[in-house]
Amino acid sequence: MTVTSEQSSTALPPDSPAGAQSSGSSPVRAGSRVVIIGGGPGGYEAALVARQLGADVTVIEDRGMGGSAVLTDVVPSKTLIATAEWMTLTESAAELGIHAGDGAPSVDLDKVNERVRALAAQQERDIAGRLEKEGIRIISGRGRLGPATSAGGSRIVYAETGERVLELEAEMVLIATGATPRELADAKPDGERILTWKQLYELTELPEHLIVVGSGVTGAEFAGAYVQLGADVTLVSSRVRVLPGEDEDAAELIETIFRRRGMSVLSESRAQSVTRTDDGVRVTLADGREITGSHCLMAVGAIPNTAGIGLEEAGVKLRDSGHIEVDRVSRTTAFRVYAAGDCTGVYPLASVAAMQGRIAMWHALGDAVSPLSLTAVAANIFTAPEIATIGVTQAQIESGEVDGAITRLPVARNPRAKMLGIKEGFVKVFSDAATGVVIGAVVVAPRASELIFPLTIAVTQRLTVDEVANAFTIYPSLSGTLGEAARTLHHVDEDDVY
């Protein structure tokens, strides 16, 4: 049975934007033609589901399978960050009785970036190979929506390959074109000194002084990685603190660690322009101050890749930001045209893009499907330590929006953390005040991206803190703190007290 009406999160657009009511109401049967524009996580995951359900599937991608997530964004950045993490392993060496000698570790950035690019290329080949094995057609080119045909709501999709333009007819189309780094008029990237995050992997030498403009997730991750690699780093933040959209305690801890590692953090400082100098860059702030460095990374957000591909002409509604308006099952306002990923602006995570793509295919091809719920999305920031989150936030509880209970335990008192020399980090768990159900969590620790999984299961399966607490944890283990946090929130039902 196909479910389309229930909603479980208010952070998404309405369930049925104008004109979308009929866009998926008549399931496309197996054997129908599906065309996907964009081969990133939203696109290739959708392609696999559609093929599994018996559709004839074509993916149009102009860069390589996996899209930006694999080639220039997620896979490369996390590979670089994983390399940088090795530079922090010696922070507790002396305390643990380890002496590395007089020579400090150094980084060969050319070799690091060579490995980064090679891993991204290998991942692209693996994804393409998987799709081809499943019988999915891949066209290397740029996709564009064409007019609807007169037969049963089909639509023409154009694939511009450079040599010619192919015309494809499809009963269902998915737009998964992603986003690209936002550029400021007075800070145009040149690929040499003024860089976007897509251009960092061409550097052959470690920047002498990297100025990072933007203190959101991307800016914080790269600033943290480069200071770990040994570069002088200045982080320019227009807000009071780094990571302004994240848990306040977590962000404050990360900023403290950044400063301890030698990073200069300029809070409430807005960059007005970035220009080249003879041997580097000059960043001019809105208050007139100037900062000079060898390189500048612009991390000021992203814009959706939705222009010039026939969306509005096809009846696809765009928001003022250029993002595609979708409902909870990924429908757009055009008949049987769906969208997934960063081009929708729902949540800029590869995992969310993939889920949106899968939901679109389940819905369009008549399989069982539940609408997307952002309360079930686990997210991670790959700083050192990492910040992982799921569900309701502490701010929502403290504001009275949610009636919940909060517990916070430091990681440092965990016995395994003591053994590993881990002194910074914490675990927060939030539970419903009336039922004791786990409704959210924050983990700040090494490998928080792994530690959050049990709490993600608790949130999505509506487990109570008592149910979590009654599950065994290994002693000693970092996950033991998750169980301890659950025990501190033990829910006592007054009706059960005699």
Order of alpha helices (4+ residues) and beta strands (2+ residues): beta-alpha-beta-alpha-alpha-alpha-beta-beta-beta-beta-beta-beta-beta-beta-alpha-beta-alpha-beta-beta-beta-beta-beta-beta-beta-alpha-beta-beta-alpha-beta-alpha-beta-beta-alpha-alpha-alpha
